[in-house]
Amino acid sequence: MPQNNPAREQQQTPVLNGVGASGGRPGPGSPMRGMMGRGAGGKPKNFLSTLRRLWGYIGKERKLLFLIFLFIVIDAAVTLLGPYLIGRSIDAMSPLGGVNFSFLQMLIIILASAYVTDAALTFLQGWLMSGMSQRIVASLRRALFGKLQKLPVSYFDARTHGEVMSRLTNDIDNVSSTISQSTVQLMSGVITIIGSLIMMIVLSPILTLASLITVPILYLLTRTVTRKTKVLFKEQQVQLGILNGHIEESVSGMEVVKAFNHEDQAISEFEKVNQKLFEVGLKAQIRSGFLMPMMNVINNIGFAAVALVGGVLAVKSLITVGVIASFISYSRQFGRPLNDLANIYNLLQSGIAGAERVFEVLDEKEEPEDSEKAKVLDQIEGEVIFDQVSFGYRPEVPILKNVSFTAKPGSSTALVGPTGAGKTTIVNLLTRFYDVTGGFVRIDSTDIRDYTRDSLRRSFGFVLQDTYLFSGTIRENIKYGKPEATDEEVKEAAAMANADVFIRRLPDGYDTLLSENGGNLSQGQRQLLAIARVLLARPSILILDEATSSIDTRTELHIQDALLHMMQGRTTFIIAHRLNTIRDADTIMVIDHGEIIEQGSHEELMEQKGFYARMFESQFKNLENAADGAAAP
C-alpha cells in the first residue's frame, strides 16, 4: 500500500481474515508512530509489583513447586550435615585422645552418602525446574501472542515489527532464564542461610557475631549497585528491541537497499544503533559484575575475623579445632548464598525488565468488545452509507472532514485523488480498523458498530497492491480465507484468477512450499494468488486497491474479466491511481484533503472539466507522450 504524506494521512495495512493482506507499515515519520512510539526507554515500573504479577504465572505450578521446595529442604539439610560431620571427623583424630577409627569410618560413610544424596537431589531439582519454567514461559508466550491478536491496528502502526517481535522472543527468553535459574537458587539460598545461621549459633554464638559483621556491608553494597543496574537492564531491553526493528527493516528491504546503493548508509545506521546497545549493555554488565568481586573481598574479611576470634577461643580451650573447621564451612555456606542472592538479584533485574515489557503489551487496551446487542451481519445487501463522517489518527490532525456518500447495493465506487487525501482511511473506517470520531458509517441502514466485528470483516474481501503470503503451500495460502474449501474450489478460484496455469507448472503444483511472503514467486504471481484467495472467499463487499498494478498487460485482461465477474452483485470500492482502470465505475469520488470535492460518473466528471478531468487528461497526455517516445526511431 502506498505511503501517504504523514502530515495528512497515515496509510494502514488491512488484514481481514487472511483475505488479502499487505506487509507494509507506516514509516518512521507517521503521526501515529511519532505519537505512540515515544517513551519506550522510561524508568522501570515497581519491581515488587512486577514480581508479584509474574508469581501469578509461577503459582499455577504450585504442586510441582511444593515438591521442588521439599527436595530443596532435604538437600539443604543434607548440605548442612556435611560441615558438622567434617568437624566431628577432625575431632575424632585428636592427637590427645588418639584416633577413633570405627567412629571416623562411620562418619566418612555418612558424609559420602550425604554428598551422593546432594548430587541426586540437585539433579532432580534442575530437571523438574526446567520443565516447570518452560511450561510457565509457554503460558506467558501464549498469553502474549493471544493478546497481539486482540490489539487494534493502531498498536502495530505505532511500532516496528522488530520491536513487537522482541517482546515475544528476547523479553520472554529473559523471563525464562530468570525463572529456571533463579527460583531454585532463591529458595535454596534462603533455606541454606537460615540453616547455616542456626548451626553457627549452636556451635558458637561468639563466632557467629564475628562472622555477621560483614552482613550490613553486603546489604548496602548490593542495594547501591542493583539500584543503578535495574535501570540499565531495562534500557538494554529497549535498545535490543530497537536493534531488532532496525535489522528486520533492513533485511526486509534489502532489495531497496541495494537498488539505491545504500549499503554503506545502512551499515552506518546499524553501527549507531548497535553502539548504543553496546554502551548500555556494557554499563549494565560492568556495574553488575562489579558486585561479585567486592562481595568476595568482604566475605574474606569475614573469614579472617572468624579465624582470628576462633584461634583465640581455641587457645583458651573454649572450642575445639573441629568446631572451628565446621564453623568456617558454615560461614562459607552462609556467605555463598548471600553472594548468590546478590547475583540472582542482578539476574532478576534483567528478567523483570523483560517481564515488564511483556506486561506492558498485556496491559494494552484491546479492541473494544462487541456490545451485548451486537448482531451478526448476515445475508448482506451491500448498501454503504457514510453520514457526516469525521476522523483523525490524531485529534489535532483531521483526515476526513464531514464526508457523506451512499454506495448502492451491487454498485462500484472508485476513490481517486492525491496521495494522502484520505482514500484508504475511508476503507479503514468501513472495516472498523478504526472507529469514526464523528458521524456514522452504516451498512444496510445499520451502524457498523452494532454488528459483531467478526461478521463485519468476513463480509469484506481485499485485493491490495502489496500482497502478503504466509509460509506454507500454495493451497494453504489460497484457502486462508476459507479453510473448509475443497480442492476443487481452490483450483476453480485459481483458474478464475488465471493462476492455475503457472501453479501447475511448478514442480509440486498446489503443494509447492512458499518462502516468507512468497519470496520464491514473482510479484505478479503473488498478486494472482491473492486474487484467487479473495475469489475463493466470495465476500459480499469487495475492496480493490490497485489490484492489477503488478500484473502484465496480457494477464491484466484476464484478471479484469475475473474481477468483473466477481464484482457482479457485490458492492465494490476501488482505490485507483491509474484512472483508465476505473472509467466504468458507477460512481467516481474525487477526494482531496479529506473532503469529497467531485462525484459522478466518468462522463459527468469529464464534462465538469474540474479536478478529475485535469487529472485524467494529465495521465492521458503522459501516456501519449510515452507512446510517442517509444515509437520514435
C-alpha positions in Angstrom: 0.0 0.0 0.0 1.5 3.4 -0.8 2.9 5.6 1.9 0.9 8.8 2.2 2.1 12.2 3.4 2.3 11.7 7.1 1.3 15.3 7.7 -2.2 14.5 6.3 -2.9 10.8 6.4 -1.2 7.6 7.6 -1.9 4.6 5.4 -2.7 1.4 7.2 -2.4 -2.2 6.3 -5.7 -4.1 6.4 -5.7 -7.8 7.0 -9.2 -9.3 7.0 -9.4 -13.0 7.9 -6.4 -13.5 5.6 -8.4 -12.5 2.6 -5.6 -10.4 1.1 -3.0 -8.6 3.2 -0.1 -6.3 2.9 3.2 -6.4 4.6 3.8 -2.7 4.6 3.6 -0.4 7.6 3.8 3.3 8.4 7.2 4.9 8.1 9.1 6.4 11.0 7.6 9.8 10.2 4.0 8.7 10.5 1.9 10.7 13.0 0.8 7.6 15.0 4.3 6.3 15.4 5.5 9.7 16.4 2.8 9.9 19.0 2.8 6.4 20.4 6.3 5.3 19.9 7.9 7.7 22.3 8.8 7.0 25.9 9.9 3.4 25.3 13.0 4.0 27.4 11.2 5.2 30.5 12.1 4.2 34.1 11.1 0.7 35.0 7.9 0.1 36.9 7.7 -1.1 40.5 10.0 -4.2 40.9 7.9 -5.9 43.5 4.6 -5.3 41.6 6.0 -6.9 38.5 7.5 -9.8 40.5 4.1 -10.4 42.2 2.4 -10.4 38.8 5.0 -12.9 37.5 4.3 -15.0 40.5 0.8 -15.3 39.3 2.1 -17.4 36.4 4.5 -19.3 38.6 1.8 -20.1 41.1 -0.1 -22.2 38.6 2.6 -24.8 39.2 2.0 -24.9 43.0 2.1 -28.7 43.4 5.3 -29.1 41.5 6.8 -26.1 43.1 6.0 -27.6 46.5 7.7 -30.8 45.5 10.8 -28.9 44.4 10.7 -27.0 47.7 10.6 -30.3 49.6 13.6 -31.5 47.7 15.4 -28.2 48.4 14.7 -28.5 52.1 16.0 -32.1 52.2 19.0 -31.1 50.1 19.7 -28.2 52.4 19.5 -30.4 55.5 22.0 -32.9 53.8 24.3 -30.0 52.9 24.2 -28.6 56.4 25.1 -32.0 57.8 28.4 -32.0 55.9 30.3 -29.4 57.8 29.2 -30.8 61.1 30.5 -34.3 60.1 33.8 -32.8 58.9 34.2 -31.1 62.3 33.5 -34.3 64.2 35.9 -36.2 61.9 38.7 -33.7 62.8 38.0 -34.0 66.5 38.0 -37.9 66.1 41.6 -37.6 65.0 42.7 -35.5 68.0 46.3 -36.2 68.9 45.4 -36.0 72.6 42.8 -38.7 72.6 44.0 -40.9 69.7 42.2 -41.8 66.5 38.8 -43.4 66.8 38.9 -45.4 63.5 35.5 -47.0 63.8 33.8 -43.7 64.5 35.8 -42.0 61.8 34.8 -44.7 59.3 31.2 -44.3 60.1 31.4 -40.5 59.7 33.1 -40.9 56.3 30.4 -43.3 55.0 27.7 -40.9 56.2 29.5 -38.0 54.6 29.9 -39.8 51.3 26.2 -40.8 51.4 25.3 -37.1 52.1 27.2 -35.9 49.0 25.7 -38.6 46.8 22.2 -37.6 48.0 23.0 -33.9 47.5 24.0 -34.6 43.8 20.9 -36.7 43.2 18.6 -34.1 44.7 20.3 -31.3 42.8 19.8 -33.1 39.5 16.1 -33.7 40.4 15.6 -30.0 41.2 17.1 -28.9 38.0 15.2 -31.4 35.9 11.8 -30.6 37.5 12.5 -26.8 37.4 13.4 -26.9 33.7 10.1 -28.5 32.8 8.2 -26.1 35.1 9.9 -23.0 33.8 9.2 -24.0 30.2 5.5 -24.5 30.9 5.3 -21.2 32.6 7.0 -19.4 29.8 4.9 -21.2 27.2 1.8 -20.0 29.0 3.2 -16.4 29.1 4.1 -16.6 25.5 0.7 -17.9 24.6 -1.0 -15.1 26.5 1.2 -12.5 24.8 0.6 -13.9 21.3 -3.1 -14.1 22.0 -3.1 -10.5 23.2 -1.4 -9.4 20.0 -4.4 -10.8 18.1 -6.8 -8.7 20.1 -4.9 -5.4 19.8 -6.1 -2.8 17.4 -4.3 -2.0 14.2 -3.2 1.3 15.7 -0.9 -0.5 18.1 1.1 -2.1 15.2 1.1 1.1 13.2 2.9 2.8 16.1 5.6 0.2 16.4 8.2 -1.5 14.2 7.7 -5.3 13.6 11.1 -5.9 15.3 10.0 -4.1 18.4 6.9 -6.3 18.7 8.9 -9.4 17.9 11.4 -8.5 20.6 8.7 -8.8 23.2 7.9 -12.4 22.1 11.5 -13.5 21.8 14.2 -11.6 23.8 12.0 -10.5 26.6 10.3 -13.9 27.0 13.7 -15.6 26.9 14.9 -13.3 29.7 11.9 -14.3 31.8 12.6 -18.0 31.0 16.2 -17.7 32.1 15.2 -15.9 35.3 12.6 -18.5 36.3 14.8 -21.5 35.5 18.0 -20.2 37.1 16.7 -18.0 39.9 13.8 -19.8 41.5 15.7 -22.9 42.8 18.7 -20.7 43.8 16.5 -18.3 45.6 14.6 -20.9 47.7 17.8 -22.9 48.3 19.7 -19.8 49.3 17.2 -18.6 51.8 16.9 -22.1 53.4 20.7 -22.5 53.5 21.2 -19.1 55.0 18.7 -19.8 57.8 20.0 -23.3 58.4 23.7 -22.2 58.4 22.9 -19.3 60.8 21.2 -21.8 63.2 24.1 -24.2 63.1 26.6 -21.3 63.6 24.7 -20.1 66.7 24.6 -23.7 68.1 28.3 -24.1 67.6 29.5 -20.7 68.9 27.4 -17.5 69.4 30.7 -15.5 69.7 32.0 -16.7 66.3 28.5 -16.0 64.9 28.7 -12.4 65.9 32.2 -12.1 64.4 31.0 -13.5 61.1 27.9 -11.3 60.9 29.8 -8.0 60.9 30.0 -8.2 57.1 26.3 -8.6 56.5 25.3 -4.9 56.8 28.2 -4.0 54.4 27.0 -6.7 51.9 23.4 -5.3 52.1 24.5 -1.7 51.5 26.7 -2.8 48.6 24.0 -4.9 46.9 21.4 -2.2 47.3 23.6 0.5 45.9 24.7 -1.5 42.8 21.3 -3.0 41.9 19.5 0.3 42.2 21.6 1.5 39.2 21.7 -1.8 37.3 17.9 -2.3 37.1 17.6 0.9 35.1 20.4 -0.1 32.8 18.9 -3.6 32.3 15.5 -2.1 31.3 17.2 0.3 28.9 19.2 -2.6 27.5 16.0 -4.5 26.6 14.6 -1.3 25.0 17.7 -0.9 22.9 17.6 -4.5 21.9 14.1 -4.1 20.6 15.2 -1.1 18.6 18.1 -3.0 17.1 15.8 -5.9 16.2 13.4 -3.5 14.5 16.2 -1.9 12.5 17.6 -5.3 11.4 14.1 -6.5 10.4 13.5 -3.4 8.3 17.0 -3.7 6.6 16.6 -7.4 5.8 13.0 -7.0 4.6 14.0 -4.1 2.3 17.4 -5.5 1.2 16.4 -5.1 -2.5 15.7 -1.4 -2.0 19.0 -1.0 0.0 21.0 -2.5 -2.9 19.0 -0.8 -5.6 19.8 2.6 -4.2 23.4 1.7 -3.2 22.5 2.3 0.4 24.7 -0.4 1.9 27.2 2.0 3.5 24.5 4.1 5.0 22.7 1.0 6.2 25.9 -0.2 7.9 26.4 3.3 9.4 22.9 3.4 10.8 23.3 -0.1 12.2 26.5 0.9 13.8 24.8 3.8 15.6 22.0 1.6 17.0 24.4 -1.2 17.8 26.8 1.1 19.5 24.1 2.4 21.8 23.1 -1.1 22.7 26.8 -1.9 23.3 27.2 1.1 25.6 24.1 0.4 27.6 24.9 -3.3 27.8 28.5 -2.7 28.8 27.5 -0.4 31.6 24.9 -2.9 32.9 27.3 -5.8 32.8 30.2 -3.8 34.3 28.2 -2.5 37.2 26.5 -5.9 37.9 29.9 -7.6 37.5 31.4 -5.2 40.0 29.2 -6.8 42.7 30.7 -10.3 43.0 34.4 -9.4 43.4 33.6 -6.8 46.1 31.4 -9.4 47.9 34.2 -11.9 47.8 36.6 -9.4 49.4 34.0 -8.6 52.1 33.4 -12.4 52.7 37.2 -13.0 53.0 37.3 -10.2 55.7 34.6 -12.1 57.5 36.5 -15.4 57.3 39.6 -13.6 58.6 37.6 -12.3 61.6 36.2 -15.8 62.3 39.8 -17.3 62.1 41.1 -14.7 64.5 38.4 -15.0 67.1 38.3 -18.8 66.7 42.0 -19.0 67.3 41.8 -17.0 70.5 38.9 -19.2 71.7 40.8 -22.4 70.8 43.9 -21.3 72.7 41.7 -20.7 75.8 40.2 -24.2 75.2 36.7 -22.8 74.8 36.1 -24.6 71.5 37.8 -27.4 69.6 39.6 -27.2 66.3 36.9 -29.3 64.8 34.3 -26.7 65.8 36.4 -24.0 64.1 36.6 -26.1 60.9 32.8 -26.7 61.0 32.1 -23.1 61.7 34.3 -21.9 58.8 32.4 -24.3 56.5 29.0 -23.0 57.8 30.3 -19.4 57.5 31.1 -20.2 53.8 27.7 -21.8 53.3 26.2 -18.7 54.9 28.2 -16.2 52.8 27.9 -18.1 49.5 24.1 -17.8 49.3 24.4 -14.2 50.1 26.7 -13.8 47.1 24.3 -15.9 45.0 21.3 -13.9 46.1 23.1 -10.7 45.1 23.9 -12.3 41.7 20.3 -13.6 41.4 19.0 -10.1 42.1 21.0 -8.9 39.1 19.6 -11.7 37.0 16.2 -10.8 38.3 16.7 -7.2 37.1 17.1 -8.4 33.6 14.2 -10.9 33.9 11.9 -8.3 35.5 12.8 -5.8 32.8 11.7 -8.3 30.2 8.6 -9.2 32.2 7.7 -5.5 32.5 7.9 -5.1 28.7 5.7 -8.3 28.3 3.2 -7.0 30.8 3.1 -3.6 29.0 1.8 -5.4 26.0 -0.7 -7.4 28.1 -1.9 -4.2 29.6 -2.5 -2.5 26.3 -6.1 -1.6 25.5 -7.7 -4.2 23.3 -10.2 -3.5 20.5 -13.5 -2.8 22.3 -15.7 -5.8 22.9 -18.8 -6.1 20.7 -21.8 -4.7 22.5 -24.2 -7.2 24.0 -26.8 -6.2 21.4 -24.4 -6.6 18.5 -25.8 -8.7 15.8 -24.3 -10.9 13.1 -24.1 -9.3 9.6 -25.7 -12.0 7.5 -27.4 -12.0 4.2 -26.0 -8.6 3.4 -27.5 -6.5 0.7 -24.4 -4.2 0.5 -25.7 -0.6 0.9 -22.9 1.5 2.4 -23.6 4.9 3.9 -21.1 7.5 5.2 -23.1 10.1 7.2 -21.1 13.3 8.1 -18.0 11.1 9.0 -15.0 12.8 10.5 -11.8 11.2 11.7 -8.2 11.8 12.5 -5.4 9.5 13.7 -4.5 12.3 15.9 -7.2 14.7 17.2 -5.3 17.8 16.2 -4.8 16.5 12.6 -8.2 15.7 11.0 -8.0 13.3 8.0 -11.7 13.2 6.9 -14.0 16.1 7.3 -17.8 15.6 7.3 -17.6 13.0 4.5 -21.0 11.8 3.3 -21.9 9.4 0.4 -24.1 6.4 -0.3 -23.0 3.3 -2.3 -26.0 1.4 -3.5 -26.0 -2.5 -3.3 -24.1 -4.0 -6.1 -22.6 -0.7 -7.3 -19.0 0.1 -7.9 -17.4 3.2 -6.3 -14.0 4.4 -7.3 -12.0 6.6 -4.9 -9.4 8.8 -6.6 -7.3 11.7 -5.5 -3.8 12.7 -4.5 -1.7 10.5 -2.2 -2.7 11.2 1.4 -6.1 12.6 0.5 -8.0 10.1 2.7 -8.9 7.2 0.4 -7.5 4.4 2.5 -8.8 6.0 5.7 -12.3 5.5 4.3 -11.6 1.8 3.9 -10.1 1.6 7.4 -13.3 3.1 8.9 -15.6 0.9 6.8 -13.8 -2.2 8.1 -13.6 -0.8 11.7 -9.9 -1.0 11.9 -10.5 2.5 13.4 -13.8 3.9 14.7 -15.1 7.2 13.5 -14.7 10.3 15.7 -17.8 11.9 14.3 -20.7 10.8 12.2 -21.8 7.3 11.3 -20.9 4.5 8.9 -23.8 2.2 8.0 -24.2 -1.0 6.1 -27.8 -1.9 5.2 -29.0 1.1 7.3 -27.4 -0.2 10.5 -24.4 1.4 12.2 -21.4 -0.9 11.7 -20.7 -0.6 15.4 -23.9 -2.6 16.0 -22.5 -5.6 14.1 -20.0 -8.1 15.5 -16.5 -7.3 14.2 -16.1 -10.9 13.1 -19.2 -11.0 10.9 -18.5 -7.4 9.6 -14.9 -8.2 8.5 -15.9 -11.5 7.0 -18.1 -9.5 4.7 -15.1 -7.8 3.1 -12.5 -9.0 0.6 -9.4 -7.2 -0.2 -7.2 -7.3 -3.2 -4.2 -5.0 -2.4 -1.3 -3.6 -4.4 1.1 -5.2 -2.0 0.0 -8.7 -1.1 1.2 -10.9 1.8 1.6 -14.6 1.6 2.4 -16.9 4.5 5.0 -19.6 4.7 3.2 -22.8 3.6 1.8 -24.4 0.5 0.1 -22.5 -2.3 -3.1 -24.5 -1.5 -3.0 -23.3 2.2 -2.5 -19.7 1.1 -5.5 -19.7 -1.2 -7.6 -21.4 1.4 -6.6 -18.9 4.1 -9.9 -17.0 3.9 -11.9 -20.2 3.6 -10.2 -23.2 5.3 -13.1 -25.5 4.7 -12.9 -25.1 0.9 -12.4 -28.3 -1.2 -9.5 -28.8 -3.6 -11.9 -28.4 -6.5 -13.0 -25.0 -5.2 -9.3 -24.0 -4.7 -8.5 -24.9 -8.3 -11.6 -23.2 -9.6 -10.7 -20.0 -7.8 -7.1 -20.2 -9.1 -8.4 -20.8 -12.6 -10.6 -17.7 -12.4 -7.6 -15.7 -11.3 -5.5 -17.1 -14.1 -3.2 -18.6 -11.5 -3.9 -22.2 -12.3 -1.6 -22.2 -15.3 1.6 -21.2 -13.5 0.8 -23.2 -10.4 0.6 -26.4 -12.5 4.0 -25.7 -14.0 5.6 -25.7 -10.6 7.3 -29.0 -9.5 4.8 -29.6 -6.7 1.9 -27.8 -8.1 -0.6 -26.6 -5.4 1.6 -28.3 -2.8 4.6 -26.0 -3.6 6.0 -24.6 -0.4 6.3 -20.8 -0.3 9.1 -19.0 1.5 8.5 -15.9 3.6 5.9 -13.7 1.9 6.2 -15.9 -1.3 9.7 -14.8 -2.0 10.2 -17.7 -4.4 7.5 -16.3 -6.7 7.4 -13.2 -8.8 5.4 -10.1 -7.7 2.8 -10.8 -10.4 2.4 -14.5 -9.3 1.9 -13.4 -5.7 -0.8 -11.0 -6.8 -2.6 -13.7 -8.7 -2.6 -15.9 -5.6 -4.0 -13.0 -3.6 -6.8 -12.6 -6.1 -7.5 -16.3 -6.1 -7.7 -16.1 -2.3 -10.4 -13.4 -2.5 -12.3 -15.2 -5.3 -12.5 -18.3 -3.1 -13.8 -16.4 -0.1 -16.5 -14.7 -2.2 -17.1 -11.7 0.1 -20.2 -9.5 0.0 -18.3 -6.2 -0.3 -15.1 -6.0 -2.4 -12.2 -3.5 -2.0 -9.7 -3.3 -4.7 -6.6 -1.2 -4.1 -4.6 -1.0 -7.3 -5.4 -4.7 -7.7 -3.7 -5.2 -11.0 -0.8 -2.8 -10.7 1.8 -5.7 -10.6 0.3 -7.7 -13.5 1.5 -7.5 -17.1 -0.9 -6.2 -19.7 -1.9 -9.6 -21.1 -2.6 -11.1 -17.7 -4.4 -7.9 -16.6 -7.0 -8.5 -19.2 -7.8 -12.0 -17.8 -7.8 -10.6 -14.2 -10.1 -7.8 -15.2 -12.6 -10.3 -16.6 -12.3 -12.3 -13.3 -12.8 -9.2 -11.2 -15.7 -8.0 -13.3 -17.3 -11.4 -12.8 -16.7 -11.3 -9.1 -18.0 -7.7 -8.8 -21.4 -8.6 -10.2 -24.0 -8.2 -7.5 -21.3 -7.1 -5.0 -20.8 -3.6 -3.7 -17.2 -2.7 -4.7 -14.8 0.1 -3.7 -11.9 0.7 -6.0 -8.9 2.8 -4.9 -7.0 3.7 -8.1 -4.3 6.0 -9.4 -4.5 4.8 -13.0 -7.7 6.5 -13.9 -8.2 4.5 -17.1 -8.9 1.4 -14.9 -12.0 2.9 -13.3 -13.8 4.5 -16.2 -16.6 2.0 -16.0 -17.2 2.6 -12.2 -20.8 3.6 -11.4 -19.6 6.4 -9.2 -16.2 8.1 -9.0 -15.5 10.2 -5.9 -12.6 12.6 -6.0 -11.1 13.1 -2.6 -8.7 15.9 -1.6 -7.6 17.0 1.9 -10.2 14.7 3.4 -13.2 16.0 1.5 -15.2 14.8 -1.5 -14.7 17.6 -4.0 -16.3 15.9 -7.0 -18.6 13.0 -7.5 -20.2 11.3 -10.5 -19.6 9.0 -13.5 -16.6 9.3 -15.7 -18.5 11.1 -18.4 -20.2 13.5 -15.9 -16.8 14.4 -14.3 -15.2 14.9 -17.7 -18.0 17.3 -18.7 -17.4 19.3 -15.5 -13.8 19.9 -16.5 -12.8 20.1 -12.9 -10.1 18.3 -10.8 -10.9 14.8 -12.1 -10.8 16.0 -15.8 -7.4 17.6 -15.3 -6.1 14.5 -13.6 -7.3 12.3 -16.4 -6.1 14.5 -19.2 -2.7 14.8 -17.5 -2.4 11.0 -17.3 -3.6 10.5 -20.8 -1.1 13.1 -22.2 1.7 11.4 -20.3 0.7 8.0 -21.8 0.6 9.6 -25.3 4.0 11.2 -24.8 5.4 7.9 -23.6 3.9 6.1 -26.6 5.3 8.7 -29.0 8.7 8.4 -27.4 8.7 4.7 -27.7 7.7 4.8 -31.4 10.3 7.4 -32.3 13.3 5.9 -34.2 
